[in-house]
């Protein structure tokens, strides 16, 4: 089992999907969030779901809710809540809509991470994958500053931090379900 915690980010607005993608049925599970939680619980000792409101999820899990005063649907609030809740200095972050990130990808990221970095992030030919990687507590103050300034661009944060990029050739594993056609493609890939 992987010792660092895993946080599944499921607090987004899903505006391009037209409905909350975390709550879409996936594989044999009622929701994508439950599928991700069950799958990642086989790899990590501790798995959490970062969300706006845990009452939207109808299965037992460890939830980290965004601060109730946060009106943003950006992951910034989720990072702040995760750093506040978790005692660990690092955690693995993964978007709920990336169901094909497997143990090999996760293992490669964990082995590439070092204490001198603020983050170790996956990168493909399509660019960086900010919600697939390891984040260090050294970024907590930057996330607080971003939240205060209403700047929620993870790419900007990572470009201006000590970020280690871990390169992957397989773009398909990094499929994000942002649009209904992406969801249909993911169901076919199962």
N, C-alpha and C positions, 0 to 999 in steps of 0.2 A: 504494500500500500504506500502511496505517495504521502509523505508527512505534511507538506505544506497544504493549507486550505485551498479549496477551489470555490470560486464565486461565479455563479451563472448570472449574467446580467439579463434580466427580464422586465425591466421597468421602462422600456421605450414606448413611444407613442404609436408605432406601427402605422404611420399615416400612409405610406406607400402601399402597404398590404391592404388597407381598408378595414382591418379588424386586428385585434390583439394577437399577434403571431404566436406569442407564448402559450395561448389557449387553443391553438389549432390542434386537431387530432394528429397524431404521428405514430407510425408503426402500430403496435398493439396497445398504445397508451391513449388515454383520453385527451391528453395535451402534450404539446412539444416540451413544455417545461418539465412535466413529470417524466417523459422519456429521457431528457438530458440529466435530470436528477438521479434517476435509477442507473443509467449508464455510467455516469461519472462517479457514483458512490461505490462502484466496483473497483475504481482506480485510486481514489483519494480517501484518506481516513475521515476527513471532514469536508462536506459539501454544503454550500449555502446558495439560496436564491435571493438575489438583489432585486427588489421590486418596490413599486409605489405603495401597494396595499396587498397584504398577504391574504385577505379575505377573498381575493379573486381566484385563489388556487384551492382546489378541493382535494388535496392529498397531503399526507403528513410529510413535512420537510422542515429543514432549518431555514428560516427566512431572515433577511436583513432588510428592513424597510427604510426607505429614504426618510430623511427628516420631514416631518409633516408640514413644515414651513416652506419646503422646497417646491416650487411650482414647475420646475424644469423637468423635461423628460429625457434630458441628456444623461449620459452615464456618470457625469461629474458627481452628482448627489449620491449615486451608488458607491462610488469610490470613497467618498467621505464617510458614509455610513459604515462601509466595510472596515476602513482603518479604525474607526471608533469602536466597533464591535469586536474585531479580531485582535488577539494578543500577538499573533505572529507578525514578524517584520516583513514577510513577503506573502503573497498569495497568487494563485493562478487565476486569471480572469478569462472568461469565455462568454461570448454572446450566446443567448439562448437559441438564436437562429442559425447556428453553425453545427449541425448534428454529425458532420463527417470528420471532425477533428478527432483523430484516434490516438491510441496509446503511444504509437511511434512518434507522432508529432509532439505530443505532450512531453514525452521522455527526452526528445532532442532539445526542446526548449529548456527543460529543467537542467539538463547536463551542460547547456551553454551558459546558464546564468552564473554570475559571480557577484561577490559582495560589493565590489566597486561600482556596480551599475545601479541606476535608478529603475531600469526596466529591461527585460529581455522579451522582444516582440517578434512574432512571425512576420516574414516578408516573402511575397511571391512576385512573379512577373507583373502582376496587377498592382503591386505596391504593398505598403505596410498594412498589417492586419491588427489594429490597435486593441481589439477585443479578443485577442488570442495571444496571451503572454503572461509573463510574471511581472508584478509590480511590487516595488519596495516602499517601505514606510517613508523613505527619504523624500517621496513625492507628496506626502500628505499636506504639507504647507502650500505647495504649488496648486493642489486641487482646491484647497480652501480659498486661495487667491483667485483662481479661475471662477469659482462659484460666486464670490463676491463681485467680480467684474463681469459676470454673466458671459464669460468666454468659455465655451464648452468644446473647443477643438482639441481632441486628443492628439491629432497629428502635430499640431503646433507645440504642444507640451513635450511630446517625445523628441521632436527635432531639436528642442532647446534643453534637453536633459542628457544625462549619460545613459544613452540607450544602446543596447546591444541588439543587433538584428540577426535573426537566425533565418537563413534562406531555405525555401522549399520549392521544388519544381512542380508539384502536383497542385494545380489551381483548383481542380474539382473538389478536393477535400476541404477547400476553404469557401465553398458555396454558401453564401448568406441568403436567407429567404427574405428578401426585401419586398418583392412583388408577387402577386398571385402565380405568375408563370414560374417563378423560382420555387415556390412551394410545390407546384405540380412536378417540376423536374426532380426535386428532392424525393418526392413520393415514388417516382419511377426508379431512382437510384437505389432505393431500399431493396 
